[in-house]
Amino acid sequence: MSDYEFILVDDPAPWVRRITLNRPEKRNAMNNALRGEVFKALEIADRDDSIRVTILRGAGKAFCAGYDLAGANGQEQPYYTPGGIGNWPRHVVQGWFTIWDLAKPVIAQVHGYCLAGGTELATACDLVYVAEDAQIGYPPVRTMSPPDMQFHPWMLGMRHAMELMLTGDAMNGVEAVEKGFANRAYPAEQLDEKVLEHAERVAKVPADIQQMNKRSIHHAMEIMGMRAAIRAGTEVQALAFFTETSQTYRAELRKGVTQALSKRDETFGDYRTQGQKKAGD
């Protein structure tokens, strides 16, 4: 299981596979190569009769800080998506639904930052367990666009979704559970142990019946329109790129990612600018 550059794979318990995003120096920001390795490892686990559940987690201080904005994500994408306007949001949503459609359950183990595309990765999983002090948010709504995968109203309900979409603020792990994004929150130092306990309980159910259990929930959500609404949301995301604010911000990103992100968040005093004085204080 060592034929990967950006992930680690191990089997920490019987029936349990674990995939660790392994770009800690980048807070596990996702480039196309990393995403491709994740999808490959998940497919291998889904085909393996000795595996019944997979855990996804991040190495270092964060689960995943989002997409790698310096990663040339329009090139060498890990699977084909028709090109043209809106290719990127359609592409990533296609991938996240690949996880949704796997036969076997996937668990997201979230600690530290879980931002932007990182929240989409967690959303694609079947169960989400978080550290109490995790920071979960979608700050690109402040200057770029709505999410590629617009999960907010489905996971959080209208009012919580609206607040997070209109501010780009983050939830901590406890709030994420209260608002419906995550299943349970634990102290960070207990998260590995607790997630493995949940995975072992899930793995007690044979895979042939578990895939039916999983599909029953997904079919119910699809009948209510979740899949169609999320796919439709990709068109709104693509349209947002033509706004003046988004074009200006993306020009700043091309000059320097770190500087642009700091400028985005400094008036809010959060994320990488945590602790800085807010405008008007």
N, C-alpha and C positions, 0 to 999 in steps of 0.2 A: 504493500500500500504506500510505497515511497515515491511513486512515479508522478509526483506533483511538485510544482514550484511554489504555489501560493496557498495551499491548504495542507493540513495534517489529517490523517485518518487513522482511527484506532477502534477497537472493540472493547469497551470498558466493562462489559458484563455480558452474560449469555443473551443472545438474540438482539443485542444493542450495538448499533454502529454509531460512531461519533465523528463529525466533520468539524474541524477547527479552521476558521479563516486565519491565515497566518501572514498578515502584513502589519504587524503591530506598530512598526515605525510610521505607517500611514493610517493608523487607527482602523485598519482593515477596510480602507476605501476600496471599492470594487472596480477594477478594470475588467476588460473583456476576458482576459486570460483567467482571472480568478473566477468569474462567473461561469466560464466554460468548465473549469475544474469542478466547481460545486455541482453543476448539472450532471457531469459525468459520474461523479462519486455517488450522487443520489440515485442515478439510474442503475449503477452497479449494485447498490444496496437493495433496490426494489426488485432486482432480478435474482437476488441471492436468497435461497431457501433458508439459510441459517440466520437471516436478519429479519426482525419483525418491526423495528422502530429505529429511526435515526435522529440524533441530536445535532443541531447546528449551533455553534458558539464561536466566539472570537478570541484570539490570543491577545495578551497584553491588557491595556487599560480600557478597551472599548469592544463592544460587539461589532459595530460597523458604522462608520461616520458617513456613509452614503456612497455615491458613485465617485470614482476618481476623475475629477474635472480636468485633470491634465493628462488623461489617459487615451486620447484619440479614440473615443468610444464609437465613433461612426465607422471605424475601420476594423476589419477582421473580427466582425461580430461572431459569437460562438455558434449561432444557428441562423438560418436564413429567415429574414422578414422582408416582404416587398418594400422597395425604396420609396422615395418621394417624401412630400411634406408629412411630418408626423411619424417618420420611420422609427425614431428613438423611443417615444412612449409606447408605440405599438409593439416594438421589439421587446422591451423589458416586460411589458404586461404579458406578452406571449410566454415568456420564460417563467414568470411567476405562476401563471396558470399551469405550467408543466409540473411544478411542485404540487399545486392544488390537486392535479389529476393523478398523482402517483397512487399506487395501491396501498402502500404502507404509510403509517403516520410519520410525520416529521415534527420535531419539537424545536422551537427556538429558545435558546438560553441566552438572555439579554443582560448585559452589564455595561456600565459606563455609557458612552454615547451610542445611541441608536437613532441615527438621523437620516432624513431624506430617503434615499434608496435603501438604507438599512432598515427603515420602518416597513418598506415594501417587502423586503426579504422576510422579515419577521411575520408580516401579515400573511404571506403565502404559506406559512407553516400552519399545522393543525392545532398545536398547543403552544402557548407562549408563557414562559416563566421568567421573571425579571428580578434583578437586584433592587432592593428598596430605594437605593440612591441612583439608579439608572436615570439617564436623561433622554427622553424619547420625544422627538419633534420633527417638524418639516419646515425649517427656516427658509428654503427657497421660495416659499409663497410671499416673502417680503419684497423680493426684487426680480424674480424670474418668471414663475408660473405656478399654477396649481400642480399637485403631484402627478407623476406619470400614472401611477396606480392609485386611483382616488377611492381609497378604502374608508375614509373618515366617517361618512354618514352611516355606513354599514356596521362598523365596529363600535362607534361611539354614540350614535344617535345624533339628531339634528343640532341640538344646542351645543353640546360639547364639540361636535365637529365644526360648527360655525366659529366658535371661539378660537380653536386652534388654527383653522384655515385663515382667519382674519388677522391673526397676530403672529403666527409662526412660533409661538411659545412652546416650551417643552413641558411634558409631564414627567414627574418622577415615577419610580416603579409602583409605589403605593397608589398614586393617582391613576396610573395606567390600569390597575386592577379595578379600582372603583368606577372608572369610566367605561370599562368593557374591552379595552385593548388586549389585556393580558389575563391569564388565569389566576396566578398567585405571585406574590412578591415575598422575597426572603432577604435577610441580611447578606451582603455580598459574599462574605466568607463562607456562607452555608450553601451558596447557589449550586456549585458543582454537585455536592452530595444530594441535595433535594431534587434536582433535575434528574439525576440518575435514579433516584427512588421512583419518581413518577414514570420514567422510561421503563423501568423493570416491571411496574404494575401494568402498563400498557402492553408490554411484551408477553404477559401471561395469557393474553387472548390470541389464539391462532390466527395467522395472517389471512386465511381464506374468509373467516367471518369478520375480521377487523376491517378488511377493505369494504365490506358491505356496510358496516357501521359508519365508516368515514363517508362513503358515497351518500348515505341517507341524509346526512347533514348538508352536504354540498348540494344535493338535488333540491332540498328545501330552499336553500338560499338562492339557487338559480331560478327556481319557479317565481320567487319574489323579485327577481330581476337583477341580482347582484352582478353576475358575470356581464350581462348586457350593459349595465350602467357603468361598470369599470371600463369596459372597452370603449363605450361612447365618450368617457372622460378623456381618453387619449386625444380625441379631436380638439377638446377644449384646451388641453395642455399645449398642443401644437399651435393653436391659434394665439395663445398668450405670448408666444415667442415673437409675434409681430407687433406687440405693443411697444411704445417708445421706451418705457421703463425697462423692459426686458432686454431690448436691443442695447441700451446704454450699459446695463449691468454686464451683459455678456462681453461687450467690448472691454470693460474693466477686467473681467476674468482673463481675457487673453493677454493682458499686460502683466498679470500676477494673481494667482489664485488666492494666496494667503491675504494679501492686501485687500482684495475685493471682498472676501468673506468677513474680514474684520470691519471694513467700512459698512457692510450690510448690517452687522449686529451691534455696532458700537452705540447707537442711540437707544437700543433695548437693554444694553448692559448684560447680555447673557452669552452662552456658548463660549467661544474663544475670548470674548471680551468680558467675561464674568468678573464682577467686582469693580468695573470701571463706572464712573459717575454717569448716570443717565441724564439726557438732555432735559432741562427744566428743574432738576434737583438743586 
